[in-house]
Structure formats: structure tokens, C-alpha cells
Amino acid sequence: MNVQIQSVHFDADNKLIEHVNKKIEKLKTFHDRIVGVEVFLVLDNMGQQIKDKIAEIKVSVPKHTFFVKHQTKTFEESFDLAFDAMVTRIKRQKEKSIAQAHA
């Protein structure tokens, strides 16, 4: 599984990178054929306003790509919400595939 983590408009610290990597490792338990994972952590600059933290996750499996995006006031929260949404998507797709195989 190829994992890429990119931070846009800021430099991610080791604690954040470790948090992301630890969670991404758990994706293997939900789908055993993950080819690649891309994580984008974006600092949204809106002039002088409070900056929002955006987490985008793209997971590639054979014949399918999943994408989720969440935005909150912290990267950890944004990433955790996006990760939970990704897990739900992957599980739903897998259930659908199993149902189609038995039909």
C-alpha cells in the first residue's frame, strides 16, 4: 500500500504525521486490496479570518477510488472525521460487492 501525505500552505509536525499514519494503517483491516492512499492536509487561508483545517483522503482499490473531505478547526479532528467517513464508504462498497457476488 503506497501512502502519500501532503501538507498544503503549512509544514505538518511529526505528531500530526504519526497520527495520520497510525490511522491509515487501520484501513487494511477494512479492505485487503488497497493500492494507494493520498492524504492532503490543507490550511485554508481566508484573508485575516480564522483559518480552517481541511483533510482530504483518497483511497485507491482495484476498479474503484474513494474520496472524502472534512473541514474543522483542527487537523486531527478534520482527519478523524474524514477517516471515519472513509471507513463507512469502504464498508458499504464491500457489502455491495459481496451482495452482487451472491446475486
N, C-alpha and C positions, 0 to 999 in steps of 0.2 A: 504494500500500500504506500503510494507516494503522497507525502503530506507537505504542503506549502503554506506557510503563514506569512502574510504580508501586512505591514502596518503602513497606513497612508496618512500623511501630514503629521506624523509623530514617530518616535522611536519606542517600541514596546520594551518594557523591562523584563528581566528573566522570570520574575514571579508570574507575570501575565502569560508569557510563552509557555511556561511549565503547566499552568492551569489549562491552557488550550490543548497542549499535547496530551495531558493526562485524560482529558475528556474524549479527545479524538480516538485514543486507543480503545475506549469502550465501544466505539462504533462497530468494531469487529464482532462483538457479541450479537449484534442485531442483523448483520449481513456479512456473510463469509466471502463475498466476491467483490469487495470494494477495491477499485483500481486506483483511485486517487481522491484526495481531499484538498480543497483550497479554502483557506480562511483569510478573509480580508477584514482587518480592523481599521475602521476609518474614523478619523476625528473630523467631525462636520463643523467647519468654520462658517458661522453665520454672522459676519461683522463682529461687533463687540458683545453680542449676546452670549449666554451660557452655551458652551459647546456640547453637542450631543455626541455620544459614542455609538457608532454603528458596527455591528458584527454581521458579516455575510459568510455563509458556509455553502460550499458547492461540493457535492459528493458524486463521484462517477462510479457507476457499476456497469457491467456489460448491458448494452441496449437501453440504458437509462441514465439520466442526470437529475439529481435533486438539488434544489436551491432554496435557501431560506435566508431571511434578513430580519434583524431586530435592532431597535434603536432605543436606548435609555440613557441615563446619566452616568453610568459606569460601564467599562468594557466587560468586566466579569459578568454583570447582570445581563447585558446585551448578548454576550456569547452564550451564557447558560440558557436563556430563553430561546435563542436560535438553535442551540444544540437539542433542547427538549422537543422543539418543533420538528427538527430533522429526524430524531428517533421515531416520532409519531409517523412521519411520512414514510420512512423506510419500512416500519412495521406494517403499515397499511398496504404498501406496494407488495410486500412479501406475501401478505394474506391474500391479496388479489391474485397473485401469481399461482399460489397453491390452489386456490379455488378454481382457477382456469385450468390447471393441470388435471384436476379431478372431474372437470365437467365433460 
